Amino acid sequence: MSKDAVITFDAAFKLKSDSEKSLNNKAVSLLNLNKPEEAIKELEKAIKLSPNNPTLLNNKAVTLIDLKR
């Protein structure tokens, strides 16, 4: 994925600001761009919207493991 994907997911989130899917997709794009710290921020926003979403929780856990936190 590219920076274009991040921009696209930003636009999608602005259209539907309660979309944890857009935030998750942006986080995955950021991970692919080797920006895990930024990805964590997006995942935390998504988790606030959907705190029991297993995909979001898993993505955050995997990212934290990669960051060795």
C-alpha positions in Angstrom: 0.0 0.0 0.0 1.1 3.5 -0.5 0.6 7.0 0.8 -2.3 7.3 -1.5 -4.1 4.6 0.5 -3.6 6.5 3.7 -5.0 9.6 2.0 -8.0 7.6 0.8 -8.8 6.2 4.2 -8.5 9.7 5.7 -11.1 10.9 3.2 -13.4 7.9 4.0 -13.1 8.6 7.7 -14.0 12.3 7.2 -17.2 11.2 5.3 -18.1 8.7 8.1 -16.3 9.6 11.2 -17.7 6.6 13.1 -16.0 4.1 10.8 -13.6 1.9 12.7 -13.0 0.1 9.5 -11.5 3.2 7.8 -9.3 3.7 10.8 -8.2 0.1 10.8 -7.4 0.2 7.1 -5.4 3.4 7.5 -3.5 1.8 10.3 -2.7 -1.3 8.2 -1.5 1.1 5.4 0.7 3.0 7.9 2.2 -0.3 9.0 3.0 -1.2 5.4 4.7 2.2 5.2 6.8 1.2 8.3 5.0 3.8 10.5 3.9 1.7 13.5 3.7 4.6 15.9 1.2 6.3 13.7 -0.6 3.0 13.1 -1.1 2.6 16.9 -2.7 6.0 17.2 -5.2 5.1 14.5 -5.9 1.8 16.1 -6.5 3.4 19.4 -9.1 5.7 17.8 -10.8 2.8 16.2 -10.8 0.8 19.5 -12.6 3.7 21.2 -15.4 3.4 18.6 -15.5 -0.4 18.8 -13.8 -1.6 22.0 -14.6 -5.3 21.6 -13.7 -5.6 17.9 -11.3 -8.6 17.8 -9.6 -7.5 14.5 -8.7 -4.1 16.0 -7.5 -5.6 19.2 -5.4 -8.1 17.4 -3.9 -5.5 15.0 -2.9 -3.4 18.0 -1.4 -6.3 19.8 0.6 -7.4 16.8 1.8 -3.9 16.3 2.8 -3.5 20.0 4.7 -6.9 19.8 6.5 -5.6 16.7 7.5 -2.5 18.6 8.5 -4.7 21.5 6.3 -2.9 24.0 
